[in-house]
């Protein structure tokens, strides 16, 4: 068994990844626990005897926090573009300064692999297909801070400290700390609750997507193959226009009464079709991505079962607005 520290491990992706990695590993979750589901439900989680909680903020990290840790999964930071603009200084402090400092301490402590959770948003607006070698064009504070952090942390790599920069496509799928500010998640929620979908602009903007299920498989593969080198890689299951994905979800859920409404007054400037020229090299040609239809049906089922609602817990921009007002 390996000893893994997941910083930001109580968030949307982190909550799912923690439970996934606990199947075969010891996991330490390092988090400020703004979203406390994992902490509150620790005893209900399978293999919780292998789970350790560190309730700390990023800047409070010490070398001792990495005792016996061989792998770090860095999921920290403000998690999307709109929320990052609420307080750009806070975003730069967390997503760049504190994340890069965290990695430096991990290296000094003897961590062997550092997996940095980044974003395809670093490509911003691009008319052409983008791969790992394409020109970067970050638009938001979120994307700019993540890119700068990528660069700083990747320079730390050597034969004893391997760094993997994973540029995630737009995530989707169920988590006990669900985000309804992600396009596929909110489409499924709205079809379940309102029978309609609202698409920003004409919906012709392309976006890459990947499920939480597939992200967890990627992390597991890296952790179970310790000889894999340092690299930067896009994680993309498929690309779609927002308009197309709206119709596809409606068809999967067989919602004949659904209406798709186009909000022409609100346009999303991000437009990119992301591919990976490196994924097969590092993760093998036999890697199988999850069934989109199954993911959508499961998401609907679990939203209903867990009685998920639109509020500050599920919409990150609302959460951070409250956080900044009270700080």
Secondary structure by P-SEA (a helix, b strand, c coil): cbbbbbcccccaaaaaaaaaacccbbbbbbccccccccccccccccccccbbbbbccccccccccccccccccccccccccccccccaaaaaaaccaaaaaaaaaaaaacccbbbbbcccccccccccccccccbbbbccaaaaaaaaaaaaaaaaccccbbbbbbbcccccccccccccccaaaaaaaaaaccccccccccccbbbbbccaaaaaaaaaaaaaccccccbbbbbbcccccaaaaaaaaaaaaccccbbbbbcccccccccccccccccccccccccccccaaaaaaaaaaaaaaacccccccccaaaaaaaaaaac
